[in-house]
Amino acid sequence: MRVAGIQIHKTASGKIKSVTFDYKKHGEAIAPVLEQLGAIEPDEFDKEWAKGGLSPEEFRKALHVHIKSLPWKK
């Protein structure tokens, strides 16, 4: 059976050698397996997002410090 976006490569004896998936079509189904195998590493944004960020109060304080450090013209 042929499925769009999946190519099966076989040896001369007919055994499956490798399979190629179109990640754009089947990415949602394949991604968990690839992550479990360690084939996909999260990008820098995802790593930082997973760490967590500033709380709203910490963000407000950091924003005020940054604004006060700007050279305002009178």
N, CA, C and O atoms as a GROMACS GRO file, in nm:
protein
  296
    1MET      N    1   0.084  -0.117   0.000
    1MET     CA    2   0.000   0.000   0.000
    1MET      C    3   0.089   0.124   0.000
    1MET      O    4   0.187   0.131   0.075
    2ARG      N    5   0.056   0.220  -0.083
    2ARG     CA    6   0.133   0.345  -0.092
    2ARG      C    7   0.061   0.455  -0.018
    2ARG      O    8  -0.060   0.471  -0.028
    3VAL      N    9   0.138   0.531   0.057
    3VAL     CA   10   0.084   0.644   0.130
    3VAL      C   11   0.160   0.768   0.086
    3VAL      O   12   0.283   0.768   0.079
    4ALA      N   13   0.086   0.875   0.057
    4ALA     CA   14   0.150   0.998   0.014
    4ALA      C   15   0.242   1.051   0.123
    4ALA      O   16   0.204   1.059   0.239
    5GLY      N   17   0.364   1.087   0.084
    5GLY     CA   18   0.460   1.143   0.178
    5GLY      C   19   0.547   1.039   0.247
    5GLY      O   20   0.629   1.075   0.331
    6ILE      N   21   0.531   0.912   0.214
    6ILE     CA   22   0.613   0.806   0.273
    6ILE      C   23   0.673   0.723   0.161
    6ILE      O   24   0.602   0.672   0.075
    7GLN      N   25   0.807   0.711   0.162
    7GLN     CA   26   0.876   0.627   0.065
    7GLN      C   27   0.946   0.514   0.138
    7GLN      O   28   1.018   0.538   0.236
    8ILE      N   29   0.926   0.393   0.091
    8ILE     CA   30   0.990   0.276   0.152
    8ILE      C   31   1.098   0.228   0.056
    8ILE      O   32   1.073   0.206  -0.062
    9HIS      N   33   1.219   0.212   0.109
    9HIS     CA   34   1.333   0.166   0.030
    9HIS      C   35   1.364   0.023   0.074
    9HIS      O   36   1.380  -0.004   0.193
   10LYS      N   37   1.372  -0.068  -0.022
   10LYS     CA   38   1.393  -0.209   0.010
   10LYS      C   39   1.526  -0.258  -0.047
   10LYS      O   40   1.582  -0.199  -0.140
   11THR      N   41   1.576  -0.367   0.011
   11THR     CA   42   1.696  -0.432  -0.040
   11THR      C   43   1.658  -0.517  -0.160
   11THR      O   44   1.540  -0.529  -0.193
   12ALA      N   45   1.756  -0.576  -0.224
   12ALA     CA   46   1.729  -0.662  -0.340
   12ALA      C   47   1.646  -0.783  -0.303
   12ALA      O   48   1.572  -0.836  -0.386
   13SER      N   49   1.657  -0.828  -0.179
   13SER     CA   50   1.579  -0.944  -0.135
   13SER      C   51   1.437  -0.907  -0.091
   13SER      O   52   1.357  -0.995  -0.060
   14GLY      N   53   1.406  -0.778  -0.088
   14GLY     CA   54   1.271  -0.735  -0.056
   14GLY      C   55   1.250  -0.690   0.088
   14GLY      O   56   1.139  -0.654   0.126
   15LYS      N   57   1.356  -0.691   0.169
   15LYS     CA   58   1.343  -0.645   0.307
   15LYS      C   59   1.349  -0.493   0.311
   15LYS      O   60   1.417  -0.430   0.231
   16ILE      N   61   1.277  -0.435   0.405
   16ILE     CA   62   1.276  -0.290   0.419
   16ILE      C   63   1.411  -0.244   0.472
   16ILE      O   64   1.458  -0.291   0.576
   17LYS      N   65   1.472  -0.151   0.398
   17LYS     CA   66   1.603  -0.098   0.436
   17LYS      C   67   1.587   0.034   0.510
   17LYS      O   68   1.648   0.056   0.615
   18SER      N   69   1.505   0.123   0.455
   18SER     CA   70   1.482   0.252   0.518
   18SER      C   71   1.348   0.307   0.474
   18SER      O   72   1.289   0.262   0.375
   19VAL      N   73   1.302   0.405   0.550
   19VAL     CA   74   1.174   0.470   0.521
   19VAL      C   75   1.198   0.620   0.527
   19VAL      O   76   1.264   0.669   0.618
   20THR      N   77   1.144   0.692   0.430
   20THR     CA   78   1.154   0.837   0.425
   20THR      C   79   1.015   0.896   0.443
   20THR      O   80   0.921   0.862   0.371
   21PHE      N   81   1.003   0.985   0.544
   21PHE     CA   82   0.876   1.049   0.572
   21PHE      C   83   0.882   1.195   0.531
   21PHE      O   84   0.985   1.260   0.548
   22ASP      N   85   0.774   1.246   0.477
   22ASP     CA   86   0.761   1.389   0.452
   22ASP      C   87   0.718   1.451   0.584
   22ASP      O   88   0.605   1.433   0.629
   23TYR      N   89   0.810   1.524   0.647
   23TYR     CA   90   0.785   1.578   0.781
   23TYR      C   91   0.673   1.681   0.779
   23TYR      O   92   0.601   1.696   0.878
   24LYS      N   93   0.659   1.751   0.667
   24LYS     CA   94   0.554   1.852   0.659
   24LYS      C   95   0.416   1.786   0.664
   24LYS      O   96   0.323   1.842   0.722
   25LYS      N   97   0.402   1.669   0.604
   25LYS     CA   98   0.273   1.599   0.603
   25LYS      C   99   0.250   1.517   0.730
   25LYS      O  100   0.139   1.515   0.783
   26HIS      N  101   0.354   1.450   0.778
   26HIS     CA  102   0.338   1.354   0.887
   26HIS      C  103   0.414   1.393   1.013
   26HIS      O  104   0.438   1.308   1.099
   27GLY      N  105   0.452   1.519   1.024
   27GLY     CA  106   0.534   1.564   1.136
   27GLY      C  107   0.471   1.544   1.272
   27GLY      O  108   0.540   1.508   1.367
   28GLU      N  109   0.342   1.568   1.284
   28GLU     CA  110   0.275   1.556   1.414
   28GLU      C  111   0.280   1.412   1.465
   28GLU      O  112   0.293   1.389   1.585
   29ALA      N  113   0.271   1.316   1.374
   29ALA     CA  114   0.273   1.175   1.414
   29ALA      C  115   0.414   1.126   1.441
   29ALA      O  116   0.435   1.038   1.525
   30ILE      N  117   0.512   1.182   1.371
   30ILE     CA  118   0.650   1.134   1.380
   30ILE      C  119   0.730   1.205   1.488
   30ILE      O  120   0.821   1.146   1.547
   31ALA      N  121   0.700   1.329   1.516
   31ALA     CA  122   0.780   1.411   1.608
   31ALA      C  123   0.800   1.347   1.746
   31ALA      O  124   0.913   1.348   1.795
   32PRO      N  125   0.697   1.291   1.812
   32PRO     CA  126   0.722   1.230   1.943
   32PRO      C  127   0.824   1.116   1.939
   32PRO      O  128   0.904   1.102   2.031
   33VAL      N  129   0.820   1.037   1.834
   33VAL     CA  130   0.915   0.925   1.822
   33VAL      C  131   1.056   0.978   1.801
   33VAL      O  132   1.150   0.929   1.862
   34LEU      N  133   1.070   1.078   1.715
   34LEU     CA  134   1.202   1.135   1.689
   34LEU      C  135   1.259   1.204   1.812
   34LEU      O  136   1.379   1.198   1.835
   35GLU      N  137   1.175   1.270   1.890
   35GLU     CA  138   1.221   1.333   2.013
   35GLU      C  139   1.264   1.228   2.115
   35GLU      O  140   1.364   1.247   2.184
   36GLN      N  141   1.190   1.119   2.123
   36GLN     CA  142   1.224   1.011   2.216
   36GLN      C  143   1.358   0.948   2.179
   36GLN      O  144   1.434   0.909   2.267
   37LEU      N  145   1.386   0.937   2.049
   37LEU     CA  146   1.513   0.880   2.003
   37LEU      C  147   1.628   0.979   2.014
   37LEU      O  148   1.745   0.940   2.003
   38GLY      N  149   1.596   1.106   2.035
   38GLY     CA  150   1.700   1.208   2.044
   38GLY      C  151   1.742   1.262   1.908
   38GLY      O  152   1.848   1.325   1.897
   39ALA      N  153   1.662   1.238   1.807
   39ALA     CA  154   1.695   1.284   1.672
   39ALA      C  155   1.661   1.431   1.652
   39ALA      O  156   1.719   1.497   1.566
   40ILE      N  157   1.568   1.482   1.731
   40ILE     CA  158   1.529   1.622   1.721
   40ILE      C  159   1.567   1.692   1.850
   40ILE      O  160   1.530   1.648   1.959
   41GLU      N  161   1.642   1.800   1.838
   41GLU     CA  162   1.676   1.880   1.954
   41GLU      C  163   1.595   2.010   1.947
   41GLU      O  164   1.581   2.069   1.840
   42PRO      N  165   1.543   2.053   2.060
   42PRO     CA  166   1.468   2.178   2.058
   42PRO      C  167   1.560   2.296   2.025
   42PRO      O  168   1.677   2.296   2.062
   43ASP      N  169   1.506   2.396   1.957
   43ASP     CA  170   1.587   2.513   1.924
   43ASP      C  171   1.605   2.600   2.048
   43ASP      O  172   1.547   2.573   2.153
   44GLU      N  173   1.685   2.704   2.035
   44GLU     CA  174   1.718   2.788   2.150
   44GLU      C  175   1.594   2.851   2.214
   44GLU      O  176   1.585   2.862   2.337
   45PHE      N  177   1.499   2.892   2.130
   45PHE     CA  178   1.376   2.952   2.183
   45PHE      C  179   1.302   2.853   2.272
   45PHE      O  180   1.258   2.889   2.382
   46ASP      N  181   1.289   2.729   2.226
   46ASP     CA  182   1.218   2.628   2.305
   46ASP      C  183   1.291   2.597   2.435
   46ASP      O  184   1.227   2.574   2.538
   47LYS      N  185   1.424   2.596   2.431
   47LYS     CA  186   1.501   2.571   2.553
   47LYS      C  187   1.478   2.682   2.655
   47LYS      O  188   1.455   2.654   2.773
   48GLU      N  189   1.482   2.807   2.609
   48GLU     CA  190   1.461   2.920   2.700
   48GLU      C  191   1.317   2.922   2.751
   48GLU      O  192   1.293   2.955   2.868
   49TRP      N  193   1.223   2.888   2.664
   49TRP     CA  194   1.082   2.886   2.703
   49TRP      C  195   1.057   2.782   2.812
   49TRP      O  196   0.980   2.805   2.905
   50ALA      N  197   1.123   2.666   2.800
   50ALA     CA  198   1.104   2.558   2.896
   50ALA      C  199   1.162   2.596   3.034
   50ALA      O  200   1.113   2.549   3.136
   51LYS      N  201   1.265   2.679   3.035
   51LYS     CA  202   1.325   2.721   3.161
   51LYS      C  203   1.228   2.807   3.242
   51LYS      O  204   1.237   2.813   3.365
   52GLY      N  205   1.139   2.870   3.174
   52GLY     CA  206   1.050   2.964   3.241
   52GLY      C  207   1.104   3.104   3.219
   52GLY      O  208   1.210   3.121   3.160
   53GLY      N  209   1.034   3.199   3.265
   53GLY     CA  210   1.078   3.336   3.242
   53GLY      C  211   1.059   3.419   3.367
   53GLY      O  212   1.056   3.369   3.479
   54LEU      N  213   1.046   3.544   3.344
   54LEU     CA  214   1.025   3.637   3.455
   54LEU      C  215   0.879   3.637   3.494
   54LEU      O  216   0.790   3.620   3.410
   55SER      N  217   0.856   3.656   3.620
   55SER     CA  218   0.719   3.674   3.665
   55SER      C  219   0.677   3.815   3.622
   55SER      O  220   0.764   3.896   3.590
   56PRO      N  221   0.549   3.845   3.621
   56PRO     CA  222   0.508   3.980   3.583
   56PRO      C  223   0.572   4.090   3.669
   56PRO      O  224   0.607   4.196   3.618
   57GLU      N  225   0.588   4.062   3.798
   57GLU     CA  226   0.649   4.161   3.886
   57GLU      C  227   0.797   4.180   3.853
   57GLU      O  228   0.846   4.292   3.852
   58GLU      N  229   0.868   4.069   3.827
   58GLU     CA  230   1.010   4.079   3.790
   58GLU      C  231   1.026   4.151   3.657
   58GLU      O  232   1.118   4.231   3.639
   59PHE      N  233   0.936   4.123   3.562
   59PHE     CA  234   0.942   4.189   3.433
   59PHE      C  235   0.921   4.340   3.448
   59PHE      O  236   0.991   4.419   3.386
   60ARG      N  237   0.824   4.379   3.531
   60ARG     CA  238   0.795   4.520   3.552
   60ARG      C  239   0.917   4.591   3.611
   60ARG      O  240   0.952   4.701   3.567
   61LYS      N  241   0.982   4.529   3.710
   61LYS     CA  242   1.101   4.589   3.770
   61LYS      C  243   1.213   4.603   3.668
   61LYS      O  244   1.279   4.708   3.662
   62ALA      N  245   1.236   4.498   3.587
   62ALA     CA  246   1.341   4.503   3.487
   62ALA      C  247   1.311   4.608   3.381
   62ALA      O  248   1.402   4.675   3.332
   63LEU      N  249   1.185   4.623   3.346
   63LEU     CA  250   1.144   4.722   3.247
   63LEU      C  251   1.169   4.863   3.300
   63LEU      O  252   1.220   4.948   3.228
   64HIS      N  253   1.135   4.888   3.425
   64HIS     CA  254   1.158   5.019   3.485
   64HIS      C  255   1.307   5.052   3.491
   64HIS      O  256   1.346   5.165   3.464
   65VAL      N  257   1.388   4.956   3.527
   65VAL     CA  258   1.533   4.977   3.531
   65VAL      C  259   1.585   5.012   3.392
   65VAL      O  260   1.667   5.102   3.377
   66HIS      N  261   1.536   4.940   3.291
   66HIS     CA  262   1.580   4.967   3.154
   66HIS      C  263   1.536   5.106   3.108
   66HIS      O  264   1.615   5.179   3.048
   67ILE      N  265   1.412   5.142   3.135
   67ILE     CA  266   1.361   5.272   3.093
   67ILE      C  267   1.440   5.384   3.161
   67ILE      O  268   1.473   5.484   3.097
   68LYS      N  269   1.470   5.368   3.289
   68LYS     CA  270   1.544   5.471   3.361
   68LYS      C  271   1.689   5.483   3.311
   68LYS      O  272   1.752   5.587   3.328
   69SER      N  273   1.742   5.376   3.249
   69SER     CA  274   1.879   5.381   3.199
   69SER      C  275   1.890   5.448   3.062
   69SER      O  276   2.001   5.476   3.017
   70LEU      N  277   1.778   5.473   2.994
   70LEU     CA  278   1.781   5.534   2.862
   70LEU      C  279   1.816   5.683   2.872
   70LEU      O  280   1.774   5.752   2.966
   71PRO      N  281   1.893   5.732   2.774
   71PRO     CA  282   1.930   5.875   2.779
   71PRO      C  283   1.816   5.961   2.724
   71PRO      O  284   1.805   5.981   2.603
   72TRP      N  285   1.733   6.012   2.811
   72TRP     CA  286   1.618   6.093   2.769
   72TRP      C  287   1.663   6.235   2.740
   72TRP      O  288   1.743   6.294   2.813
   73LYS      N  289   1.609   6.288   2.632
   73LYS     CA  290   1.638   6.429   2.595
   73LYS      C  291   1.533   6.517   2.656
   73LYS      O  292   1.414   6.484   2.656
   74LYS      N  293   1.576   6.631   2.707
   74LYS     CA  294   1.481   6.725   2.768
   74LYS      C  295   1.447   6.835   2.673
   74LYS      O  296   1.368   6.923   2.706
   0.00000   0.00000   0.00000
